[in-house]
Amino acid sequence: MKRIAVLLLAVAMIALAGCSGGTAKTVDLNAVKDTLAAQYDLTDMMALSEDDILDVYGIKAEDVKQFVALVARTSTSADEILFFEAVDADAAARVKEKVDARYQAKLNEAKDYMPDEYEKISACKVETSGNCVSLIVSADAEAMTKLYQDAFK
């Protein structure tokens, strides 16, 4: 199992190099998701479709090369994992704006009704690297974010 996790992490590191800008490499954001899934239980999350990212986030498909969008299956959990690779810097700015708005909406929704989830969301942030935008909201967000960031090194 460890060999699979190491292999998946290596694939993710190579794939994410394309997000750092300056190269035309194809980014495999699903490999990053698979790396996370090998180490963390993501079974309570569901994947969103291209139509969903427009409906939920307001992100247009033409702004995105590829994406991974996972959300909690229940409304009592704020867990969410978002990875977007935008088509260019202008699109990345639009995607970041939409993900920032989603993050703020999650904070506002949880503040009065779900204090534990509010704390979890507050510990997270929207990050960018080149044309990639990410948000990881999870009890394991710190470790997941480190895996994500290590892939850029």
N, C-alpha and C positions, 0 to 999 in steps of 0.2 A: 504494500500500500504506500509505503514511504517513497519507493521508486517512482510510482505513478505520480504522486504529489510533486516530487522534484522535477519530473519530466514536464508536467503541466506548468509548473512555475517557470521552467526554462523556456517553454513555448510562449508563455505570456510575456516574459521579459523581451523576447525577440519581437513579438507582435506589437507590443506597446512602443517599441522604439519608433515606429511609424507615427505615433501621436506627437512625438516631441518636435516635429517640424523639421524642415530641411531635407527630408527624404520623401520618396514616393512609395515607400513600402506599404503593403496592405496591412492594416491593423486587424487582428482577430480578437475583438472584444469578447467573443464567446469563450476563447481560451482563458481569458482572465476570469470570467464567470466560472468556468470549469475548475480553475485553480482554487477559487474560493469555495466552491461546492465540495471539493475534495477534502477541505479542512474544516468546513463549517456546515451545519445543517441548514440548508436552504429549502427544505421540502415544504415549509409553511408559506412559501412565496410563490407567486404566479408571474409568468412572463407576460408583458404587454406587447401588443402588435403595433404595427406602423400606424394604423387608424387610432389606436389608443393613445399614442404619444401626442397626436394632434388634439384629441379630445381632453386628455388629462393635463397635458403640459402646454399645449398650444404650439408645439414644435412641428414645423412643416417637414415632410419627408424629403423635400428637395434641399433642405439645409443639412441633411445628415447622410454620411456615407454608410454608416452602420451604427447599431446601438444595442445595448442590453438594458432592459428596464424590468426590474423585478419589484413587486410590491407585496406586502403582507396580504394573505387571503382573508384576514379578519380585520374589522374596523377598530378593534381594540389594540392593535399593534401599529406602530409608526414605521416599522422596518421598511426600508426601500433601498434598492441598489440601482444606481443610474450610471451608465457609461455611454457617452456619445462621442463619436468622431465626426466633426463637422467637415463640410466640403472645402471650406476656406476660412480665413481669419474673420471675415465679416459674419459668416454663418455661425462660427464659434461664439462670437459676441452675442448674437441673437439667442443661441441655445443657452448660453450662460445666463442671460437675462431671464429666460423662462424657468430655468432650474433654480435660480435665486428666488424667483417669485414663488415657486412650489415650496422651497425650503421655508420661506417666511410664512406661507399659508399653513404649513404643517405646524410651525411654532405657535401661530395664533390659535389654531384649532385645539391643540393639546394643552395650552396654557391653563385654562380654567377647568377642563374636564378630565384630563389624564396627566396628573403631575409627574408620574414616573416616566411616561413617554416624553413629556416635555423636557425632562432632564436628559434623556437619551438623545433627543433631537438637538438640544442646545450644545451637546458635546461634539457635534458633527459640523461639517462645513462643505460648501461647494468648492471644488478645486478645478483648476485648469492647467493643462500642460500642452502647449502648442495649440492644435485644433481640437484637443480632447477636453471634455467637461465631465466631471464625475461628482456624485454625491452618494455616500454610504451612510445610511442610518440603521444602526444595529447596536445591540449590547456589545458586540465584538467589533465595532466600527474602528477603534484605534488599531487593532491588529490587522483587520482587513485593509484599512487604508495604508498601513505600512507595506503589506504585500503589493498593493497597487503601486505605491510610490517606488518600491524596490525594483519593480519591473522597468522603470525608467533609467535605472543606473547601469 
